[in-house]
Amino acid sequence: MRRNMQDSCSKNAVFDAASDALLTKRELAPKLKRSVRTVDCWMRQGKLPYIKLNKTVLFRWGDVLEKLASFRVN
């Protein structure tokens, strides 16, 4: 039983690590199938959550998916 819990936790950790991966604008744009310019526009419009460290802008993939899901119509 304990081993199953450990295996389950390690699998969730891998998923969490992937969803919490930090991406640049250039890395995010192809994942969204959009241009970097569109990513910039969506940032200004508040459609994408981002982290800004000095001049560096980063996106957490899980947060981006969650925010985009909030715009779902049906």
Summary of the structure (lengths in Angstrom):
residues: 74
radius of gyration: 15.4
end to end distance: 40.1
largest distance: 50.1
contacts: 161
relative contact order: 0.16
helix: 59%
strand: 14%
